Amino acid sequence: MNIAKVFTISILITFLLSAIVNAQWSFDTAVTAGTNPTGIAITPDGSKLVVTNDAKPGNVEIISTSDYSISNIDVSSIEDYPNAVAITPNDSIALVNTMHNTIFINLYTHVIVKTITAPCASTTLYAIALTPDGKTAVYPDLSSGCTQQGIRLADASGVSTSTSFIQVNTSGVLTGLAVTPDGGSALVTTFSLGSPKLVNLQTSGVQNISGISSGSYGVAMFHNSNNALIFDGDSLDLVSLTSNSVSKKISYLSYNTNFQNIVITKDDKYAIAVGAIEKLVISLANDSVIQTFSAGGTNAAVNSDGSEFYVTDSYNGTVRIYKEQSPTLVKENQNSSPANFQLYQNYPNPFNPTTTIQYEIPKSELVTINVYDVLGKHVTTLVDTKMQPGKYKVDFNAEKLPSGIYFYQIKAGKFSAAKKMLLLK
């Protein structure tokens, strides 16, 4: 790589670093939430979680996000195995799907106020979503009339119990669903075989999403653009709803498992993709995985400002809560040193895969040198010992690290300084 190209790349990465700083989340706590917590939704004001227990007897849990207190609603008198849930924009009603019923629960009184029963006894109702105005509930109906599958539309206001149906022909099983920000269409995914479908809720027109071959389950709609994320086998795909096709494969799970669900923050900056064994946090600014959590889950919800993710874990009966952390980025700074303390720039820089850090201390001090990545995550400790006055060199081998910006921070007594280095492979 020539010097001019290295210089250009270095300047570009430095500019991007100053413009984009990814958030980070960490596991905070787990709240016990019944036998088999699966579906989850958060009220728009962020005060309550509604969690379904896909079990017998059927229960719905209302969890306060302030103190994690739980109120239980028994729905078994209507039907067991509640799964998907959606909440109206005014925070007042939760719509819960069981196998054959949609149950309306008042979130203030905790009373079941209405039930809509599917027209066919052998039907299966999975996902559910609301149009942005909160007037219409949309969900895949797997066996309407016992012979078809498609999208069912119901009145979410609680006035009418009548529904309408849009047939969707597919060889797969309709499972996941999301509504476009304008409320005009629904994107429905097909488990096992068959491509996802974009269904026009006004004209009943159905279009295939091309480029997905392994069947899909999890789906999430961007809030501010005509894009979506869809799980395809073990990969996560960025889908354009302008061209109705996959525009990019973003990531893959480490294990041979399936994404269960996807959720996107309202500013479209981040997504969390939940798998049976792990969870991935993805920066949508550069379509890259920025965090991986080893614990899996089933479904996810995120509060309005993106500061907290909530994940149902049906394997151990909990809701796992992840909170945003303040970035601990190491910033490059100038020496604020006592006389004769010198921190020399590492050489070479850019480097691949080894660079040498040179420094000099004027008196006996405890010296530590730590290396951090661009997100402030600690990579390694190069030095952590008391040293005598003198000049020193230490090597940093980044053979196992990806290309990017790293920082080394040196501390000696009251002195502290940090420098930036660029790994180019």
C-alpha positions in Angstrom: 0.0 0.0 0.0 1.5 3.4 -1.0 2.1 6.3 1.4 -0.5 8.5 -0.3 -3.2 5.8 0.1 -2.3 5.2 3.7 -2.5 8.9 4.4 -5.9 9.2 2.7 -7.3 6.2 4.6 -6.0 7.6 7.9 -7.6 11.0 7.4 -10.9 9.4 6.3 -11.0 7.1 9.4 -10.2 10.0 11.7 -13.0 12.0 10.2 -15.5 9.2 10.6 -14.4 8.6 14.1 -15.1 12.2 15.0 -18.5 12.0 13.4 -19.8 8.6 14.5 -19.5 7.2 18.0 -21.4 4.0 18.6 -23.4 3.5 21.8 -22.8 0.4 24.0 -25.1 -1.6 26.1 -24.5 -4.0 29.0 -26.6 -6.6 30.8 -28.3 -5.0 33.8 -30.7 -7.5 35.3 -33.0 -10.4 34.7 -36.7 -10.3 35.8 -38.5 -13.6 36.4 -41.5 -13.5 34.0 -43.4 -16.8 34.1 -43.1 -20.3 32.6 -42.4 -19.5 29.0 -42.1 -15.7 28.2 -42.1 -15.2 24.5 -43.9 -12.1 23.2 -42.9 -8.7 24.5 -44.0 -5.1 23.8 -43.3 -1.8 25.6 -45.8 1.1 26.0 -44.9 4.2 23.9 -44.3 6.1 27.2 -41.8 3.4 28.3 -43.5 2.8 31.6 -44.7 -0.8 31.1 -43.7 -4.0 29.4 -46.3 -6.5 28.4 -45.0 -10.1 28.2 -46.9 -13.2 27.1 -46.4 -16.7 28.6 -46.7 -19.2 25.8 -47.8 -21.9 28.2 -50.7 -23.6 29.9 -52.3 -21.9 31.8 -52.0 -18.8 29.7 -50.8 -15.7 31.4 -49.9 -12.1 30.4 -47.5 -10.2 32.7 -47.5 -6.4 33.0 -44.0 -5.3 34.2 -43.2 -1.8 35.5 -40.0 -0.6 34.0 -39.3 1.6 37.0 -39.2 -1.1 39.8 -39.9 -4.3 37.8 -43.0 -5.1 39.8 -45.3 -7.5 38.0 -49.1 -7.8 37.6 -50.4 -11.1 36.3 -53.4 -11.4 34.0 -54.8 -14.9 33.6 -56.2 -15.4 30.0 -56.7 -19.2 30.3 -60.5 -18.8 30.5 -60.3 -17.6 26.8 -57.3 -19.6 25.6 -53.9 -20.8 26.7 -50.6 -20.2 24.9 -50.6 -16.4 24.3 -47.7 -15.4 22.1 -47.5 -12.2 20.2 -48.4 -8.8 21.6 -48.8 -5.2 20.4 -49.7 -2.0 22.3 -51.9 1.0 21.1 -50.1 4.4 20.7 -52.1 5.8 23.6 -50.6 3.2 26.0 -54.0 2.0 27.0 -54.7 -1.4 25.3 -52.5 -4.5 24.7 -53.6 -6.8 21.9 -52.5 -10.4 22.6 -52.7 -13.3 20.1 -53.3 -16.8 21.2 -53.7 -19.7 18.8 -57.2 -18.7 17.8 -58.1 -15.4 19.5 -57.0 -11.8 19.8 -57.4 -10.6 23.4 -57.7 -6.9 24.2 -56.4 -6.0 27.7 -56.8 -2.6 29.3 -53.4 -1.7 30.7 -54.9 0.7 33.3 -57.5 -1.6 34.8 -55.9 -4.9 33.8 -59.3 -6.1 32.6 -59.9 -8.1 29.4 -62.2 -5.8 27.4 -62.7 -7.6 24.1 -61.9 -10.8 22.3 -61.9 -11.5 18.5 -62.0 -15.2 17.6 -60.5 -16.4 14.3 -63.2 -17.7 11.9 -61.6 -21.1 11.6 -61.0 -23.4 14.6 -57.8 -24.8 13.1 -56.1 -21.4 12.6 -52.9 -20.3 14.1 -52.2 -16.6 15.0 -48.5 -15.6 15.5 -47.2 -12.1 15.1 -49.3 -9.0 15.5 -48.7 -5.3 14.7 -50.6 -2.1 14.7 -50.8 0.6 12.0 -49.1 3.8 13.3 -52.4 5.5 13.9 -53.4 2.6 16.2 -56.7 2.0 14.4 -56.0 -1.3 12.8 -54.4 -4.5 14.1 -52.6 -6.7 11.4 -51.6 -10.3 11.9 -50.9 -13.4 9.8 -53.7 -15.9 9.8 -52.3 -19.3 8.9 -55.6 -21.1 8.0 -58.4 -18.7 7.4 -61.5 -20.6 6.4 -59.4 -23.8 7.0 -58.0 -23.6 3.4 -56.0 -20.4 3.0 -53.4 -18.3 4.8 -53.0 -14.6 4.6 -53.2 -11.3 6.5 -56.1 -10.4 8.8 -57.1 -6.9 9.6 -59.0 -6.1 12.8 -60.4 -3.0 14.4 -58.0 -2.1 17.2 -60.2 0.6 18.7 -62.4 -1.9 20.4 -65.6 -0.9 18.6 -66.1 -3.7 16.1 -65.3 -7.4 16.2 -65.5 -7.9 12.5 -62.3 -8.5 10.5 -61.2 -8.6 6.8 -58.8 -10.9 5.1 -56.1 -10.7 2.4 -55.0 -14.0 0.9 -51.3 -14.6 0.6 -50.2 -17.5 -1.5 -47.0 -19.0 -0.3 -45.3 -22.4 0.2 -44.0 -21.3 3.6 -45.8 -20.6 6.8 -46.6 -17.0 7.6 -45.1 -16.0 10.9 -43.3 -12.6 11.4 -44.9 -9.3 10.5 -44.2 -5.6 10.5 -46.2 -2.6 9.2 -44.6 0.2 7.1 -44.3 3.6 8.8 -47.0 5.0 6.5 -49.4 2.2 7.5 -50.1 1.3 3.9 -48.4 -2.1 3.7 -47.4 -5.1 5.8 -44.2 -7.1 5.4 -44.8 -10.7 6.3 -42.2 -13.4 6.6 -42.4 -17.1 5.9 -40.9 -19.7 8.1 -39.2 -22.6 6.1 -39.8 -22.3 2.4 -41.1 -19.3 0.5 -40.0 -15.7 0.2 -41.3 -12.8 2.4 -44.2 -10.8 1.0 -45.1 -7.2 0.9 -48.9 -6.8 1.2 -50.7 -3.6 0.3 -53.3 -3.2 3.0 -55.5 -1.0 0.7 -55.4 -2.8 -2.6 -54.6 -6.3 -1.3 -51.7 -6.5 -3.8 -48.9 -9.0 -2.8 -45.3 -8.7 -4.0 -42.4 -11.1 -3.4 -39.2 -10.0 -1.7 -36.4 -11.4 -3.8 -33.0 -12.6 -2.6 -34.0 -14.5 0.5 -33.7 -18.2 0.1 -33.7 -19.9 3.5 -37.1 -18.9 4.8 -37.4 -16.2 7.4 -38.9 -15.4 10.8 -37.7 -12.2 12.4 -38.6 -8.9 10.7 -38.4 -5.2 11.6 -39.2 -2.1 9.8 -37.0 1.1 9.7 -38.9 4.1 11.1 -37.5 6.8 8.8 -36.7 5.1 5.5 -38.2 2.5 3.2 -36.0 -0.3 4.4 -36.4 -3.4 6.6 -34.3 -6.0 8.3 -35.2 -9.7 7.7 -33.7 -12.8 9.0 -32.6 -15.3 6.2 -31.4 -18.6 7.6 -28.6 -17.6 9.8 -27.9 -14.2 8.2 -29.5 -10.8 8.7 -30.4 -9.0 5.5 -31.1 -5.3 4.7 -34.1 -5.2 2.4 -35.2 -2.3 0.2 -38.9 -1.9 0.0 -38.4 0.3 -3.1 -36.9 -2.5 -5.1 -38.4 -5.3 -2.9 -35.1 -7.1 -2.8 -32.1 -7.7 -0.5 -29.6 -4.8 -0.8 -27.1 -6.1 1.7 -26.3 -9.0 4.0 -25.3 -7.4 7.3 -24.2 -10.2 9.6 -24.3 -13.9 10.5 -24.9 -15.7 13.8 -21.8 -17.5 15.2 -23.8 -20.7 15.7 -26.1 -22.7 13.5 -29.3 -21.3 14.9 -32.1 -18.9 13.9 -32.7 -15.3 14.6 -35.9 -15.3 16.7 -36.7 -11.6 16.4 -35.3 -8.2 15.4 -36.0 -4.7 16.9 -34.8 -1.3 15.6 -34.4 1.9 17.7 -36.7 4.8 16.6 -33.9 6.8 15.2 -32.8 3.9 13.0 -29.3 4.0 14.4 -29.2 0.5 16.0 -30.9 -2.9 15.9 -30.8 -5.9 18.1 -31.1 -9.3 16.5 -32.1 -12.1 18.9 -31.1 -15.6 18.3 -31.6 -18.8 20.3 -28.0 -18.8 21.6 -26.8 -15.2 21.2 -27.8 -11.6 20.6 -26.2 -9.1 18.2 -26.3 -5.3 18.5 -25.9 -3.8 15.1 -24.9 -0.2 14.1 -27.1 0.7 11.2 -24.9 3.7 10.4 -22.3 1.3 9.0 -24.2 -2.0 9.0 -21.8 -3.7 11.4 -22.1 -5.8 14.6 -20.8 -3.7 17.5 -21.7 -6.1 20.4 -22.4 -9.7 20.9 -24.1 -11.2 23.9 -23.7 -14.9 24.5 -27.2 -15.3 26.1 -30.0 -16.0 23.6 -33.6 -15.0 23.7 -37.0 -15.2 21.9 -38.3 -11.7 21.3 -37.2 -8.1 22.0 -38.5 -4.6 22.6 -36.7 -1.2 22.9 -37.8 2.0 24.6 -38.3 5.2 22.7 -34.8 6.7 23.2 -33.0 3.4 22.7 -31.4 3.4 26.1 -32.8 0.1 27.1 -33.4 -3.2 25.3 -35.7 -5.9 26.8 -35.4 -9.5 25.7 -37.7 -12.4 26.6 -35.8 -15.6 27.3 -38.1 -18.6 27.1 -35.3 -20.9 28.1 -35.0 -19.7 31.7 -38.3 -17.8 32.2 -36.9 -14.3 32.4 -36.9 -10.9 30.7 -33.3 -9.8 30.4 -32.6 -6.1 30.5 -29.8 -4.3 28.7 -29.0 -0.7 29.5 -26.9 1.8 27.5 -23.6 2.7 29.0 -21.8 6.1 28.7 -19.0 5.7 26.2 -15.5 5.3 27.8 -13.6 6.3 24.7 -9.9 7.0 25.1 -9.1 10.3 23.4 -5.7 11.3 22.1 -4.2 14.1 24.2 -1.0 16.0 24.7 1.6 15.3 27.3 0.9 17.0 30.6 4.1 15.6 32.0 6.7 16.4 34.7 10.1 17.5 33.3 11.8 15.0 31.1 8.8 12.7 30.7 8.5 11.8 27.1 6.0 9.7 25.2 7.0 9.1 21.6 4.6 8.3 18.8 4.6 4.6 18.1 6.5 3.5 15.0 5.5 2.5 12.4 2.0 4.1 12.3 0.0 2.9 10.4 1.2 -0.6 11.2 0.7 -4.3 10.4 0.8 -6.3 12.6 3.4 -4.9 15.1 4.3 -1.4 16.2 6.7 -0.2 18.9 5.8 2.3 21.6 8.7 4.3 23.0 8.7 6.3 26.2 11.0 7.8 28.9 10.4 8.3 32.6 12.6 10.7 34.8 12.0 8.9 38.1 10.9 5.6 39.5 7.2 5.1 38.8 4.4 2.5 38.5 3.9 2.4 34.7 0.8 1.0 33.0 0.2 1.0 29.3 -3.3 -0.2 28.1 -4.6 -0.6 24.6 -8.3 0.2 23.7 -10.3 -0.2 20.5 -12.2 2.7 19.0 -15.3 2.0 21.2 -13.2 2.2 24.4 -13.1 -1.5 24.9 -10.0 -2.7 26.6 -7.9 -4.9 24.3 -4.7 -5.7 26.2 -2.3 -4.4 28.9 1.3 -4.1 27.6 2.9 -2.8 30.8 1.9 -2.9 34.5 4.9 -2.7 36.7 7.1 -0.3 38.7 10.0 0.9 36.6 13.3 2.7 37.1 14.2 6.0 35.4 15.2 5.5 31.7 14.1 5.0 28.1 11.9 2.0 27.2 10.3 0.3 24.3 7.4 -2.0 24.2 5.9 -3.9 21.2 2.2 -4.2 20.4 1.3 -7.2 18.2 -2.2 -6.9 16.6 -2.0 -10.0 14.5 -5.3 -11.3 15.8 -7.2 -7.9 15.7 -9.2 -6.4 12.8 -8.1 -3.3 11.0 -9.1 0.0 12.6 -8.2 2.7 15.0 -6.7 1.8 18.4 -5.4 3.9 21.3 -2.6 3.2 23.8 -2.8 5.0 27.1 0.2 5.4 29.3 0.1 6.3 33.0 3.1 6.9 35.2 2.4 8.4 38.6 0.4 11.6 38.0 1.2 11.6 34.3 -1.3 10.3 31.7 -1.3 10.5 28.0 -2.9 8.7 25.1 -2.0 8.3 21.4 -3.9 7.0 18.4 -2.6 4.3 16.1 -4.0 2.8 12.9 -3.9 -0.9 12.1 -4.1 -1.5 8.4 -4.2 -5.1 7.1 
